[in-house]
């Protein structure tokens, strides 16, 4: 968007056509601190906070994981959130161009953009899941209350034996009648397209387009509605969660020795802390570029966003943990056969709403809220992708580029994520290209600011932009965490197995532009230095 001569907040300049196309176009900025702060905070109240809980399937590891996640949220997630937001505030540029402050690191923006693309693809599928469950909530009774005779493998009714090959009613319904899941993994290919799910996926992307086409100001209109709706549902569910029989099981069976025996949980906690704070996917840089021109308390905004992320993710984690404990009591078992990955949360939310009075009403309301959160989070990611397109002529056909991007996401999603093996693809995306590059991206951002551009200079630029100098805690974390984050990334890439090799390859391709730009810069700089030295 070209910068308006006036300070209007939600409209572009009427004289846009008179702006020169030779210079860079600067984004419009809010003049209302309250609405801008609300937008930034809302970026941390989305579908990822209510849906992505990696260790929900194993209650022995859930509380140790939550402990590590909270620890790393304070020393890694929160400082990196502030850093990326401040980076957008200082440079007023997109995620690709903000790295001009250290040309050797220009490729970091491409890595963040790749992470943004994979996350948008994954969240589009979650939108379709939520819409499917919302539609099924309008049956005469919730279809996952009881077992279906056609379910394969066998479904076990509540208070009856649950053997290793059986599934709970909610799990059976979700796998058999929403996903039509292949039970043999990706052996033999992805399987057929699940057309009902594909229709919901298309509807989701049409709505995402309608939000994104109005640009970031249209997205801001959803903020208050979706946040109030999300917290209303979470508070209501939280009040009833610990009234369930067996809700405290997660506190009784947790095994703290996993912190010493398995480093994987440490790596997952670091990645989760970055995911929950929306770090390293470019959204924060874009939102920072919209910072109001007048004085703005950036630290207060970051702290409120941190609090919003923590409360929403922790409330949902404990509610789901309580529901899982109640499920264990129902079947009197130690394992409910929940599959690790994206499906476990959807199964547990479905099971929870089936347990409370007025289950149909609460099911419809909850999955509607989840659907709104999913499409709004995805629309913000799409807006981040679109913000990288600069130039006056390009902005005249903004809608055409947006249609192309949404169509491309829709096509790729239908032929992969909306198939019988789509769950395995989504699990792969969340485990590798969505999560792994974030640690390296956050570490490189801290290296650029602290050791290349200069931390003192950067903090002074933040002060001149918003009238606030970053605190000592922030600066210490920026200086010390890069080695830790890069080490975690290297360790996570050393996993074995065919799936791990495929994931590592995909992550490497996402990071390839960063490596190539760094290499070309070093070669060019070396050649120039040699030429100058020879001339002397």
Secondary structure, DSSP 8 states (H G I E B T S, - for coil): ----SS--SSS--TTGGGS-SSS-------S-HHHHHHHHHHTTSSHHHHH--TTTT-HHHHHHHHHHHHHHIIIIIHHHHHHHHHHHHHH---TTTGGGGGGGGTHHHHHHHHHHHHHHHHHHHHHHHHHHHHHHTTSSS-TTSS--TT-SS-B--TTS---TT-B-HHHHHIIIIIS---TTTTTT-S--B-HHHHHHHHHHHHHHHHHHTTHHHHHHHHHHHHHHHHHHHHHHHHHHHTTSTTTTHHHHH--TTHHHH-THHHHHHHHHHHHHTTTTSSHHHHHHHT--SS---HHHHHHHHHHHHHHHHHHHHHHHHHHHHHHHHHHT-S-----SSHHHHHHHHHHHHTTSSSHHHHHHHHHHHHHHHHHHHHHHHHHHHHHT--SHHHHHTHHHHHHHHHHHHHHHHHHHTTBTTHHHHHHHHHHTTTTHHHHHHHHHHHHIIIIIIIHHHHHHHHHHHHS----HHHHHHHHHHHHHHHHHHHHHTT--SHHHHHHHHHHHHHHHHHHHHHHHHHHHHHHHHHHHHHH-
